[in-house]
Amino acid sequence: MKKWFNVFFVAVLSVGAVDAFAADQAAVSAAKMAAENQPVPVPQASGDAQGPSMDAPSAAVKEPINFGDYRSSTLTTKAWNAMAQNDIESVLAYTNKCISLYAAQAQKMQAGLKDYVTGSNDAIFKMWALNDVATSYYIQGEAYRHANMKDEAKAAYNKIISDYSFGQAWDTKGWFWKPAAAAKEKLDMIATGASWDFGDYSSSTLVQKAWASLAANDLNGVQAYVNKTLELYEGKAKEMQASLKEYAWESKEKIFSFWALNDVGTALFIEGEAFQNAGKKDDAVKAYKRVINEFQYAQCWDPNGWFWKPAEAAQQKLAEMDNV
């Protein structure tokens, strides 16, 4: 048997990259519980009616574990809190409890779906068991990954993809994200040995990291950060683009108010440059044309004190490539 506790203890220092994100996730409990209207299960003194369907270790307890009202939202909130505090033993205790109590209900919800639930937040929150079990496996996968326990991390991520693929998790910044999609990203990271840090997942952070990857001549890094920017913000960027008939100009604050449009347009321009630098002309052309055709009114702030226009810069890049 692996001495997983010692491994986790050594790995705690590497978990800091997810602390801010974990802390954000821990704040959603009240809103979720109100929307879910889920029943409170009867606490079990020993053993669970349904155990986890993957082999997950029991958690060693440094301090007394408090399962609260045993709701799935309470347990996942406590797991996120434990992750933020680098308390890996508690992470496992709370996620294992959520899985053991709600896996059966989550599987029923998954079986009734053919795609992700869309529409109102309440409609998505009604899939409470599916959402929270998928999230619990994701939290476990992250804990294992940061402990360099790759096989266990892959098992947790693959469990989401195979059994709970339509689960969704609410981010306090105002959107749902998909644990299965995030799990696929993490599996790719394990396979390639990469370690992308999406920070707080804001568009500005992702674009900054894309710029840094471009400067480092890291095409894979650029693609990771640009793809994440598009995944989270492309829809909002298109809404902003559709609302404009010319470049915003009234004030610096007015231009910044089109943050999603600005950052998505900039991200695609960065990707075009990365492809161009790598000699991938067709891919570069595609990225540049997307800036021009889909996000024409994006603007990018230069630290030297002015805005520049990615669409105009993209047109210049295309002209340069035609003359090569």
MOZI-V664075 format. One record per run of one state. SS is the DSSP state (hx for helix, st for strand, lp for the rest). FROM is the first residue (numbers start at 0). LEN is the number of residues. If there is no record, write none. Layout:
ss = (SS,SS)
from = (FROM,FROM)
len = (LEN,LEN)
This chain:
ss = (lp,hx,lp,hx,lp,hx,lp,hx,lp,hx,lp,hx,lp,st,lp,st,lp,hx,lp,hx,lp,hx,lp,hx,lp,hx,lp,hx,lp,st,lp,st,lp,hx,lp)
from = (0,3,36,71,84,87,111,120,125,127,146,149,163,168,171,174,177,178,192,202,215,218,242,251,256,258,277,280,294,299,302,305,308,309,322)
len = (3,33,35,13,3,24,9,5,2,19,3,14,5,3,3,3,1,14,10,13,3,24,9,5,2,19,3,14,5,3,3,3,1,13,2)
